[in-house]
């Protein structure tokens, strides 16, 4: 259908409305990045504190069975916990992570259970035949992350103690310098010998070593639980920061496209308006000349 001045005006107004929505979403994404970035920064300090406590606990322990040894009697079953998004407009955020997860799962033996965090990532995983046994909602703020982490840890504890699952992997996108994000994998459990040896290498920052309250094993297990909690919390915060960074980049691209579209529409509108005015002037002049001739 041929454009008219009025139809072009409506298109311009609709595009301006869309531009306003994009700018609002861009501002929200930018502000969200800051809160998750601050949360990750704070967690790094706390994570280091927990590591120091575990390092000291391991040195003081005469013999604490590692989860790798306890794990030998468990079946070769892995839980794949994938942190994606509930919302769209995030570019290739979910697709990149799904491809990364798919490639890693192909290297695993035994049964694999998929736990998805986010409706969008869940549907992408289902598209390639990876169906989730657990689905969690993505937190909408830093304050809601704790609730999600507790849900996941409760299921981990139950399935591990009942010998249903022997290994737990977490997959997520994390922010990096020079790019928006990159996919990352972490073996959450079992806490193997390599992890144990790396902890032992950590030196206490002062010459005065603290004393361990209560039985060493009790303190050790409390620190292990805290380690798992902060690992999942940081994973979720990094994923949310990456999601909003991806959304911000997508909105910036959309804003640029909208600006170019508006420029084209305005140019077409002015050309069309000028053409219409020229035609009307030509009709007036022609009518005036015809009237003069008739006289």
C-alpha positions as CSV (number, residue, x, y, z in Angstrom):
1,X,0.0,0.0,0.0
2,X,1.3,3.4,-1.0
3,X,2.4,5.6,1.9
4,X,0.5,8.9,2.6
5,X,1.6,11.8,4.7
6,X,-0.6,10.6,7.5
7,X,0.6,7.0,7.4
8,X,4.2,8.2,7.5
9,X,3.4,10.5,10.4
10,X,1.9,7.5,12.3
11,X,5.0,5.4,11.6
12,X,7.3,8.1,12.9
13,X,5.2,8.4,16.1
14,X,5.3,4.7,16.6
15,X,9.0,4.5,16.1
16,X,9.5,7.3,18.6
17,X,7.4,5.4,21.1
18,X,9.6,2.3,20.5
19,X,12.7,4.4,20.9
20,X,11.4,5.7,24.3
21,X,10.8,2.0,25.5
22,X,14.3,1.0,24.3
23,X,15.9,3.9,26.2
24,X,14.0,3.0,29.3
25,X,15.1,-0.6,29.1
26,X,18.7,0.5,28.4
27,X,18.7,2.6,31.6
28,X,17.2,-0.2,33.7
29,X,19.8,-2.6,32.4
30,X,22.6,-0.2,33.1
31,X,21.4,0.4,36.7
32,X,21.0,-3.4,37.2
33,X,24.5,-4.1,36.1
34,X,25.8,-1.8,38.8
35,X,23.9,-3.6,41.6
36,X,25.0,-7.1,40.5
37,X,28.6,-5.9,39.9
38,X,28.7,-4.5,43.4
39,X,27.3,-7.8,44.8
40,X,30.0,-9.8,42.9
41,X,32.7,-7.5,44.3
42,X,31.5,-7.9,47.8
43,X,31.2,-11.7,47.4
44,X,34.8,-11.9,46.3
45,X,36.0,-10.6,49.7
46,X,33.7,-13.0,51.5
47,X,34.6,-15.9,49.3
48,X,38.3,-15.2,50.1
49,X,37.4,-15.3,53.9
50,X,35.7,-18.6,53.5
51,X,38.7,-20.0,51.6
52,X,41.0,-18.9,54.4
53,X,38.8,-20.6,57.0
54,X,38.8,-23.8,55.0
55,X,42.5,-23.7,54.4
56,X,43.1,-23.4,58.2
57,X,40.5,-26.1,58.9
58,X,42.2,-28.5,56.5
59,X,45.6,-27.9,58.1
60,X,44.2,-28.5,61.6
61,X,42.3,-31.6,60.7
62,X,43.9,-34.9,61.3
63,X,41.7,-36.8,59.0
64,X,38.5,-35.5,57.4
65,X,37.1,-37.7,54.6
66,X,37.0,-35.8,51.4
67,X,33.8,-35.8,49.4
68,X,35.7,-37.4,46.5
69,X,36.4,-40.5,48.6
70,X,32.8,-40.6,49.9
71,X,31.7,-40.3,46.3
72,X,33.3,-43.5,45.1
73,X,30.3,-45.6,46.1
74,X,27.9,-43.3,44.4
75,X,26.5,-43.9,40.9
76,X,28.0,-42.0,38.0
77,X,25.2,-39.4,37.7
78,X,25.7,-35.7,37.1
79,X,23.4,-32.7,37.7
80,X,23.9,-30.0,35.2
81,X,22.7,-26.7,36.7
82,X,22.4,-24.0,33.9
83,X,21.8,-20.4,34.8
84,X,20.0,-18.5,32.0
85,X,17.3,-15.9,31.7
86,X,13.5,-15.7,32.2
87,X,13.2,-12.6,29.9
88,X,14.1,-12.0,26.3
89,X,15.9,-9.1,24.5
90,X,19.3,-10.5,25.6
91,X,20.9,-11.2,22.3
92,X,22.6,-14.6,22.1
93,X,22.9,-14.8,25.9
94,X,21.0,-18.1,26.2
95,X,22.1,-19.6,22.8
96,X,25.8,-19.2,23.6
97,X,25.4,-21.0,27.0
98,X,23.3,-23.8,25.5
99,X,25.9,-24.6,22.9
100,X,28.7,-24.5,25.5
101,X,26.7,-26.8,27.8
102,X,25.9,-29.2,25.0
103,X,29.5,-29.6,24.0
104,X,30.5,-30.3,27.6
105,X,27.7,-32.8,28.3
106,X,28.9,-34.8,25.3
107,X,32.2,-35.5,27.2
108,X,30.4,-36.9,30.3
109,X,29.6,-40.5,31.0
110,X,26.7,-41.8,32.9
111,X,23.3,-40.3,33.4
112,X,22.8,-36.5,33.2
113,X,20.1,-34.5,35.0
114,X,19.4,-31.0,33.7
115,X,18.4,-28.2,36.2
116,X,17.5,-25.0,34.5
117,X,17.4,-21.6,36.0
118,X,15.2,-19.5,33.7
119,X,12.3,-20.2,31.3
120,X,14.2,-19.0,28.2
121,X,17.2,-21.3,28.8
122,X,14.9,-24.1,29.7
123,X,13.1,-23.9,26.3
124,X,16.5,-23.6,24.4
125,X,17.8,-26.7,26.2
126,X,14.6,-28.6,25.3
127,X,15.0,-27.6,21.7
128,X,18.2,-29.7,21.6
129,X,16.7,-32.6,23.5
130,X,18.0,-31.7,27.0
131,X,14.9,-31.7,29.2
132,X,15.0,-30.3,32.7
133,X,14.1,-32.3,35.8
134,X,14.1,-29.0,37.9
135,X,13.1,-25.5,36.8
136,X,13.9,-22.4,38.9
137,X,12.9,-18.8,38.3
138,X,15.6,-16.2,37.8
139,X,15.8,-13.7,40.7
140,X,14.7,-10.2,39.9
141,X,17.1,-8.5,42.3
142,X,20.1,-9.1,44.5
143,X,17.8,-9.6,47.5
144,X,16.0,-12.5,45.8
145,X,19.2,-14.5,45.0
146,X,19.4,-16.0,48.5
147,X,16.0,-17.7,48.2
148,X,17.0,-19.3,44.9
149,X,20.4,-20.5,46.3
150,X,18.7,-22.1,49.3
151,X,16.2,-23.9,47.0
152,X,19.1,-25.4,44.9
153,X,21.2,-26.3,48.0
154,X,18.3,-28.1,49.6
155,X,17.8,-30.3,46.5
156,X,21.6,-30.8,46.2
157,X,21.8,-32.0,49.8
158,X,18.8,-34.3,49.4
159,X,19.8,-35.9,46.2
160,X,23.5,-36.3,47.3
161,X,22.7,-37.9,50.6
162,X,20.2,-40.3,48.9
163,X,23.0,-41.3,46.5
164,X,20.9,-40.2,43.5
165,X,23.5,-37.8,42.1
166,X,27.3,-37.9,42.5
167,X,28.5,-34.8,40.7
168,X,27.1,-31.3,40.4
169,X,28.2,-28.8,37.7
170,X,27.1,-25.2,37.3
171,X,27.1,-23.4,33.9
172,X,26.6,-19.7,33.6
173,X,27.8,-16.6,31.7
174,X,30.2,-14.4,33.5
175,X,31.2,-10.8,32.6
176,X,34.7,-10.3,31.3
177,X,36.9,-7.3,30.4
178,X,36.9,-6.5,26.7
179,X,33.7,-8.3,25.9
180,X,30.2,-8.6,27.3
181,X,30.4,-12.1,28.8
182,X,31.7,-15.7,28.3
183,X,30.4,-19.1,29.4
184,X,32.0,-20.7,32.4
185,X,31.7,-24.1,34.1
186,X,32.5,-25.1,37.7
187,X,32.4,-28.4,39.4
188,X,30.5,-27.6,42.5
189,X,30.7,-31.1,44.0
190,X,32.4,-33.3,44.8
191,X,35.1,-31.2,46.5
192,X,38.0,-33.2,45.1
193,X,41.7,-33.6,46.0
194,X,42.8,-31.0,43.5
195,X,40.5,-28.4,45.2
196,X,41.8,-29.6,48.6
197,X,45.5,-29.2,47.6
198,X,44.9,-25.7,46.2
199,X,43.3,-24.7,49.5
200,X,46.2,-26.0,51.5
201,X,48.5,-23.7,49.6
202,X,46.7,-20.6,50.7
203,X,48.7,-18.8,53.4
204,X,47.1,-17.0,56.4
205,X,47.6,-13.3,55.8
206,X,49.1,-12.7,59.3
207,X,51.5,-14.5,61.7
208,X,48.7,-14.9,64.3
209,X,46.7,-18.0,63.4
210,X,43.1,-18.0,64.8
211,X,41.8,-20.8,67.0
212,X,38.9,-23.1,65.8
213,X,35.9,-23.0,68.0
214,X,34.1,-26.2,68.9
215,X,35.2,-29.4,67.1
216,X,37.2,-29.0,64.0
217,X,34.9,-31.3,62.0
218,X,31.8,-29.2,62.9
219,X,33.5,-26.0,61.9
220,X,34.8,-27.7,58.7
221,X,31.4,-28.8,57.6
222,X,29.9,-25.4,58.4
223,X,32.6,-23.8,56.2
224,X,31.9,-26.3,53.4
225,X,28.2,-25.4,53.4
226,X,29.1,-21.7,53.3
227,X,31.5,-22.3,50.5
228,X,28.7,-24.0,48.4
229,X,26.3,-21.2,49.3
230,X,28.7,-18.4,48.3
231,X,29.7,-20.3,45.1
232,X,26.1,-20.5,43.9
233,X,25.3,-16.9,45.0
234,X,28.3,-15.5,43.1
235,X,27.4,-17.7,40.0
236,X,23.8,-16.2,40.0
237,X,25.0,-12.7,40.5
238,X,27.6,-13.0,37.7
239,X,24.9,-14.5,35.4
240,X,22.5,-11.6,36.2
241,X,25.2,-9.1,35.6
242,X,26.0,-10.7,32.2
243,X,22.4,-10.9,31.3
244,X,21.9,-7.2,31.8
245,X,25.1,-6.4,30.0
246,X,23.9,-8.4,27.1
247,X,20.5,-6.7,27.2
248,X,22.2,-3.3,27.4
249,X,24.3,-4.2,24.3
250,X,21.1,-5.3,22.5
251,X,19.3,-2.1,23.4
252,X,22.2,0.0,22.2
253,X,22.1,-1.8,18.8
254,X,18.3,-1.4,18.7
255,X,18.6,2.3,19.6
256,X,21.1,2.8,16.7
257,X,18.8,1.0,14.3
258,X,15.8,3.0,15.4
259,X,17.7,6.3,15.0
260,X,18.6,5.2,11.4
261,X,15.0,4.2,10.8
262,X,13.7,7.5,12.1
263,X,16.2,9.4,9.9
264,X,15.0,7.5,6.9
265,X,11.3,8.0,7.8
266,X,11.7,11.7,8.4
267,X,13.6,12.1,5.1
268,X,10.8,10.2,3.3
269,X,8.2,12.2,5.1
270,X,9.7,15.6,4.1
271,X,10.2,14.5,0.6
272,X,6.7,13.2,0.4
273,X,5.3,16.3,1.9
274,X,7.3,18.5,-0.5
275,X,6.1,16.4,-3.4
276,X,2.5,16.8,-2.3
277,X,2.9,20.5,-1.9
278,X,4.5,20.8,-5.3
279,X,1.7,18.8,-6.9
280,X,-0.9,21.0,-5.2
281,X,0.9,24.2,-6.3
282,X,1.1,22.8,-9.8
283,X,-2.6,22.1,-9.8
284,X,-3.3,25.7,-8.6
285,X,-1.0,27.2,-11.2
286,X,-2.6,25.0,-13.9
287,X,-6.1,25.9,-12.8
288,X,-5.2,29.6,-12.7
289,X,-3.7,29.5,-16.3
290,X,-6.7,27.6,-17.6
291,X,-9.0,30.3,-16.0
292,X,-7.0,33.1,-17.6
293,X,-7.2,31.5,-21.0
294,X,-10.9,31.0,-20.7
295,X,-11.4,34.7,-20.1
